[in-house]
Amino acid sequence: MDTLTAARAQMEVSLAFHMVFAALGIGMPLLMVVAEGLWLRTGSEHYRHLARKWGKATALTFAVGAVSGTALSFELGLLWPRFMAFAGGIVGPAFALEGYAFFVEAVFVGLYLYGWDRLAPRAHWWAGIPVALSGMASGVLVVAANAWMQNPVGFRVVDGRPMDVSPFAPFQSPAWLQMSIHSTLSCYVATGFAVAGVYAVGMLRGRRDAYHRSALGIALAVATAAAVLQPLSGDLSARHVARHQPAKLAAAEALFRTRAGAPLLVGGIPDARAETVRWGIEIPRGLSLLVAHRPDAAVMGLDRFAPADRPNVTVAHLAFQVMVGCGFALIGLGGGYWLARRRGQAEGAWLLRALAAGSPLGFLALEAGWIVTEVGRQPWIVQGVMRTRDGVTPVAGVPATFFGFALLYLLLGVALALLLRRLATGAPEPAPLAVPAPHAGGRRVA
């Protein structure tokens, strides 16, 4: 394994694990805040139990995500020093602001965890809102750095160095808005359906109480709403990529030749050498309609790019199909639950089994989407400016660090899974002596 391959493999493993931790860190606080808000509104004790349970889960994912994120920051400097020498001063403000969001979240996580019996109920709920907002902000700010790598702006290159750098360059990238929306919704989808699957399993084991029913409903309300919005975000993303990264779009759709009225490809396995796709289903003019909103629009194919500038079409296309397939499956799953709930059939064994089986699909879609994003940019580490091979460290020995960091992330993943498993099987905590009544406006009631 050469240095470039090992460095890329190490980042792939690190990001694959970190994205799970980060997604849970973004999604769990929202569920926590919603549950406590329902407790304040209704006075029903099981909502309070859920908020406390999900607050602890939030703290766990926050702690593990902090460790994995710190390791990633070291990897950027150690594995990609040439890239950081060129781009560090440009993407640095985004990472610095993410650090502030991290500290805000840390402060309010502490207030939330230890303030249950020390703060007034409504003040405690307000302490949870910054946790949800700062978690989301952390993701959005990190995405700004990646968005700049996809569409670099706000500088000019003189003698191989960036000059006249705008301090807001990462946030001026045209990719930032659509990437932020899409990735944030993905975190809510992945977390919501994963949590729903946990409580669906509990209900299949006979726990048909208000605690499990409410947990399932809250998780699916957040997840389904985000899943329904995701295709709209996907439309925005597709049109952006068609304008700014046509090679990525062509690879994702396995479009080998430029065509007017290009079809939308469903499924299929690309053959890059023969420039054909086997076993795919074409929707006539679908791709042109998607990216230009005109059925006769021309869509640029891979034939417009030199072979050395083409992404890996097989990986990009298959990952894109997995992402889209999982997304529509989750829309159907969420819609099926709410339809069944309206008919009074939300506790049917068939539906609960489907929710349990479909619970990993959100994270599968999340990982597949980032594969499309990163593989589709290759061979560039900064689109059109620096190739990936030019940003890697010249130092030997990276294969050894690859196995070391892979073991670290595996241990973090196992530790989080075991801790969440232990948390999920715990009984609800006893109620405090004071519970807010719905008519008390969130004040303490004697």
C-alpha positions in Angstrom: 0.0 0.0 0.0 1.6 3.3 -1.1 1.5 6.5 0.9 -1.4 8.1 -1.1 -3.6 5.0 -0.9 -2.9 4.6 2.8 -3.6 8.3 3.5 -6.9 8.2 1.6 -7.9 4.9 3.3 -7.2 6.4 6.7 -9.4 9.4 6.0 -12.1 7.2 4.6 -12.2 5.1 7.8 -12.0 8.1 10.1 -14.7 10.0 8.3 -17.0 7.0 8.0 -16.9 6.6 11.8 -17.0 10.3 12.7 -20.0 11.0 10.5 -22.0 8.5 12.6 -21.0 10.2 15.8 -21.6 13.7 14.4 -25.0 12.8 13.0 -26.1 11.5 16.4 -24.7 14.6 18.0 -26.8 16.7 15.7 -30.0 14.7 15.8 -30.3 13.5 19.4 -30.4 17.1 21.0 -33.4 17.9 18.8 -35.3 14.8 20.0 -34.4 15.7 23.5 -35.7 19.2 23.3 -38.9 18.1 21.6 -39.6 15.5 24.3 -39.0 18.0 27.2 -41.2 20.5 25.4 -44.0 18.0 25.3 -43.5 17.3 29.0 -43.8 21.0 29.8 -46.9 21.2 27.6 -48.7 18.1 28.8 -47.2 17.2 32.2 -47.0 13.6 31.1 -44.2 12.0 33.0 -43.0 9.7 30.2 -41.9 12.7 28.1 -39.7 13.7 31.0 -38.2 10.2 31.1 -37.5 10.4 27.4 -35.8 13.8 27.6 -33.5 12.6 30.4 -32.7 9.4 28.5 -32.0 11.3 25.3 -30.0 13.9 27.2 -27.6 11.2 28.4 -27.4 9.8 24.8 -26.6 13.3 23.6 -23.8 13.6 26.1 -22.3 10.3 25.1 -22.3 11.1 21.4 -20.9 14.5 22.1 -18.0 13.0 24.1 -17.1 10.4 21.5 -17.5 12.8 18.7 -15.1 15.2 20.4 -12.4 12.5 20.5 -13.0 11.4 16.9 -13.0 15.0 15.7 -9.7 15.7 17.5 -8.1 12.7 15.9 -9.3 13.9 12.5 -7.7 17.3 13.0 -4.4 15.6 13.7 -4.8 13.5 10.6 -5.4 16.6 8.4 -2.0 18.0 9.5 -0.1 14.8 9.5 -1.4 13.2 6.3 -2.1 16.2 4.2 0.5 18.9 5.1 0.8 20.3 1.6 -2.9 20.7 1.4 -3.0 22.4 4.8 0.0 24.6 3.9 -2.0 25.9 0.9 -5.5 25.9 2.3 -5.2 26.0 6.0 -5.4 29.8 6.2 -8.5 29.8 4.0 -10.6 27.0 5.7 -9.2 27.9 9.2 -11.9 30.4 10.1 -14.6 27.8 9.5 -12.8 25.4 11.9 -12.2 28.1 14.4 -15.9 29.0 14.5 -16.8 25.4 14.8 -14.6 25.3 17.9 -16.7 28.1 19.4 -19.8 26.2 18.6 -18.3 23.1 20.3 -17.5 25.0 23.5 -21.0 26.5 23.6 -22.5 23.0 23.2 -20.2 21.7 26.0 -21.3 24.4 28.4 -25.0 23.8 27.8 -24.7 20.0 27.8 -23.4 20.4 31.3 -26.2 22.8 32.3 -28.8 20.4 30.8 -27.4 17.2 32.5 -26.9 18.7 35.9 -29.8 21.2 35.9 -32.8 18.9 36.1 -33.4 19.5 39.8 -31.6 22.8 40.0 -33.3 24.9 37.3 -36.9 25.8 36.9 -38.5 23.5 34.3 -38.9 26.1 31.6 -35.3 27.5 32.2 -34.0 23.9 31.9 -35.8 23.4 28.6 -34.2 26.7 27.3 -30.8 25.3 28.3 -31.4 22.4 25.9 -32.1 24.6 22.9 -28.5 25.9 22.5 -27.3 22.2 22.6 -29.5 21.5 19.6 -28.6 24.7 17.8 -24.8 24.5 18.5 -24.7 20.9 17.4 -26.3 21.8 14.1 -24.0 24.8 13.8 -20.9 22.7 14.2 -22.0 20.5 11.3 -22.8 23.5 9.1 -19.4 25.2 9.9 -17.4 22.0 9.1 -19.4 21.6 5.9 -18.3 25.1 4.9 -14.7 23.9 4.7 -15.6 21.0 2.6 -17.8 23.2 0.4 -14.8 25.4 -0.3 -12.9 22.3 -1.4 -15.7 21.5 -3.8 -16.0 25.1 -5.1 -13.0 27.2 -4.1 -13.5 30.9 -4.2 -12.3 34.1 -2.4 -8.6 33.9 -3.4 -6.2 33.9 -6.3 -3.1 31.8 -6.9 0.3 33.5 -7.4 3.4 31.3 -7.8 1.5 28.4 -6.4 0.3 30.2 -3.3 -3.1 31.7 -2.4 -3.1 35.5 -2.3 -5.8 38.1 -1.5 -7.7 35.6 0.6 -11.1 36.6 1.8 -11.6 35.9 5.5 -15.1 34.6 4.5 -13.9 32.4 1.6 -15.4 29.1 3.0 -18.8 30.8 3.4 -18.7 32.4 0.0 -18.5 29.0 -1.8 -21.7 28.5 -3.9 -21.7 24.9 -2.6 -22.1 25.8 1.1 -25.8 26.5 1.3 -27.0 23.4 -0.5 -24.5 21.1 1.2 -25.4 22.5 4.6 -29.1 21.9 4.1 -28.6 18.4 2.6 -26.2 17.2 5.3 -28.2 18.6 8.2 -31.4 17.0 7.0 -29.5 13.7 6.5 -28.4 13.8 10.2 -32.0 14.2 11.3 -33.2 11.4 9.0 -30.5 9.0 10.1 -30.9 9.7 13.8 -34.7 9.7 13.8 -35.1 6.4 12.0 -32.3 4.8 14.0 -34.0 5.8 17.3 -37.4 4.7 15.9 -35.9 1.3 15.2 -34.7 0.9 18.8 -38.2 1.6 20.2 -39.9 -0.5 17.5 -37.8 -3.4 18.8 -38.9 -2.7 22.3 -42.6 -2.7 21.3 -42.1 -6.0 19.5 -40.9 -7.4 22.8 -44.2 -6.4 24.4 -43.4 -2.9 25.8 -46.5 -1.2 24.4 -46.5 1.6 27.0 -46.8 5.4 26.5 -43.0 5.7 26.9 -42.3 3.6 23.8 -45.2 4.9 21.8 -44.2 8.5 22.4 -40.5 7.8 21.6 -41.5 6.2 18.3 -43.8 9.0 17.4 -41.3 11.8 18.2 -38.5 10.1 16.4 -40.6 9.4 13.3 -42.1 12.9 13.3 -38.6 14.4 13.0 -37.3 11.8 10.6 -40.2 11.8 8.3 -40.4 15.6 8.0 -36.6 15.7 7.2 -37.0 12.8 4.7 -39.8 14.5 2.9 -37.7 17.7 2.6 -34.7 15.8 1.4 -35.7 15.4 -2.3 -36.2 19.2 -2.5 -32.7 19.6 -1.1 -31.5 17.0 -3.6 -33.0 18.9 -6.5 -31.1 22.0 -5.4 -27.9 19.9 -5.1 -28.3 18.3 -8.5 -28.7 21.7 -10.3 -25.7 23.1 -8.4 -23.5 20.1 -9.2 -24.5 20.3 -12.9 -23.3 23.9 -13.0 -20.1 23.7 -10.9 -19.0 20.1 -11.0 -20.3 18.5 -14.2 -17.8 15.6 -13.9 -19.3 14.6 -10.6 -22.8 14.6 -12.0 -21.7 12.6 -15.0 -20.0 10.0 -12.8 -23.0 9.7 -10.4 -25.3 9.2 -13.3 -22.8 7.1 -15.4 -23.3 9.5 -18.3 -20.4 8.7 -20.6 -21.5 10.9 -23.5 -22.8 14.4 -23.6 -26.5 14.3 -24.5 -29.4 16.6 -25.1 -32.5 15.2 -23.4 -30.3 13.0 -21.2 -32.1 10.1 -19.5 -32.2 9.5 -15.7 -30.5 6.2 -14.9 -32.0 3.9 -12.2 -29.7 1.1 -11.1 -27.2 -0.5 -13.4 -23.5 -1.3 -13.1 -21.2 0.9 -15.2 -18.4 -0.5 -17.3 -15.9 2.4 -17.5 -13.7 0.7 -20.2 -16.6 0.0 -22.5 -18.4 3.2 -21.5 -21.7 1.4 -21.1 -24.0 0.5 -18.2 -25.4 -2.9 -17.7 -28.9 -3.7 -16.3 -29.8 -0.1 -15.8 -33.3 1.4 -16.4 -33.4 4.7 -18.2 -36.2 7.3 -17.6 -36.2 9.3 -20.9 -35.2 12.9 -20.6 -35.3 12.5 -16.8 -31.7 13.8 -16.1 -32.2 16.9 -18.3 -35.5 17.7 -16.5 -33.9 17.2 -13.1 -30.8 19.4 -13.6 -32.2 22.1 -15.9 -36.0 21.7 -15.5 -36.1 21.4 -19.3 -36.5 17.9 -21.0 -34.4 18.9 -24.0 -31.4 20.4 -22.1 -27.9 19.2 -22.8 -26.1 17.5 -20.0 -22.3 17.2 -20.0 -20.9 13.7 -20.1 -17.6 12.2 -19.1 -16.4 12.4 -22.7 -15.8 16.2 -22.1 -13.1 15.4 -19.5 -9.6 13.8 -20.0 -9.4 10.3 -18.5 -7.1 11.6 -15.8 -9.7 14.1 -14.7 -12.6 11.7 -14.4 -13.9 10.4 -11.0 -14.3 6.7 -10.4 -17.6 6.2 -12.2 -18.4 2.8 -10.7 -18.0 3.9 -7.1 -19.8 7.2 -7.6 -22.7 5.7 -9.5 -23.3 2.8 -7.1 -23.1 5.1 -4.0 -25.5 7.5 -5.6 -28.0 4.8 -6.3 -27.7 3.5 -2.7 -28.3 7.0 -1.3 -31.3 7.7 -3.5 -32.8 4.2 -3.0 -32.4 4.5 0.8 -33.9 8.0 0.8 -37.1 7.0 -1.0 -37.4 3.8 1.1 -37.4 5.9 4.2 -40.0 8.3 2.9 -42.2 5.3 2.2 -41.5 3.9 5.6 -42.2 7.1 7.4 -45.3 7.8 5.3 -46.5 4.2 6.0 -46.2 4.7 9.7 -48.3 7.9 9.8 -50.9 6.4 7.5 -51.1 3.3 9.8 -51.3 5.6 12.9 -54.2 7.5 11.4 -56.0 4.2 10.9 -55.2 3.0 14.4 -52.7 0.3 13.2 -49.4 1.9 14.2 -48.6 -1.0 16.5 -49.0 -3.7 14.0 -46.2 -6.3 14.1 -45.5 -5.9 10.3 -45.0 -2.2 10.6 -42.8 -2.4 13.7 -40.7 -5.1 12.0 -40.3 -2.8 8.9 -39.2 0.1 11.1 -36.7 -2.1 12.9 -35.3 -3.4 9.6 -35.2 0.0 8.0 -33.6 1.8 10.9 -30.0 1.6 9.5 -31.0 3.0 6.1 -30.6 6.6 7.2 -26.9 6.1 8.1 -26.4 4.0 5.0 -27.7 6.9 2.9 -25.6 9.4 4.8 -22.4 7.4 4.2 -23.2 6.8 0.6 -23.9 10.5 0.0 -20.5 11.5 1.4 -18.9 8.9 -0.9 -20.6 10.5 -3.8 -19.4 14.0 -2.6 -15.8 13.0 -2.1 -15.2 10.4 -4.9 -17.0 12.7 -7.3 -14.5 15.4 -6.6 -11.5 13.2 -7.4 -8.8 13.5 -8.6 -8.9 16.9 -6.9 -8.5 17.7 -3.2 -9.4 21.3 -4.1 -11.5 21.3 -7.2 -9.5 22.5 -10.2 -6.7 23.9 -8.0 -4.8 21.0 -6.3 -4.8 17.3 -7.1 -5.1 14.9 -4.2 -1.7 13.3 -4.9 -0.1 16.8 -4.6 -1.6 17.4 -1.1 -0.4 14.2 0.6 2.6 13.9 2.9 5.9 12.7 1.4 6.8 10.9 4.6 6.7 7.1 4.6 5.1 4.9 7.2 1.5 6.0 6.6 0.2 2.4 6.2 1.2 1.8 9.9 -0.8 4.8 11.1 -3.7 3.7 9.0 -4.1 0.5 11.0 -3.6 2.4 14.3 -6.2 5.0 13.6 -8.6 2.4 12.2 -8.3 0.5 15.5 -8.9 3.8 17.4 -12.1 4.5 15.6 -13.3 0.9 15.9 -12.8 1.0 19.6 -14.7 4.3 19.8 -17.5 2.8 17.8 -17.7 -0.3 19.9 -17.6 1.8 23.1 -20.4 4.1 22.0 -22.5 1.1 20.9 -22.1 -0.6 24.2 -22.9 2.5 26.2 -26.0 3.3 24.2 -27.0 -0.3 24.5 -26.7 -0.1 28.3 -28.6 3.2 28.3 -31.4 1.9 26.1 -32.1 -1.1 28.4 -32.3 1.0 31.6 -35.6 1.6 33.2 -37.1 5.1 33.2 -35.9 7.2 36.2 -38.3 8.0 39.0 -40.2 11.2 38.8 -39.1 14.2 40.9 -41.4 15.6 43.5 -42.3 18.7 41.5 -43.9 18.3 38.1 -45.2 21.2 36.0 -48.9 21.2 35.3 -50.0 22.2 31.8 -51.8 25.3 33.1 -48.9 26.5 35.3 -46.9 28.0 32.4 -43.8 25.9 33.2 -43.5 27.2 36.8 -42.8 24.9 39.7 -45.9 23.4 41.2 -46.0 22.5 44.9 
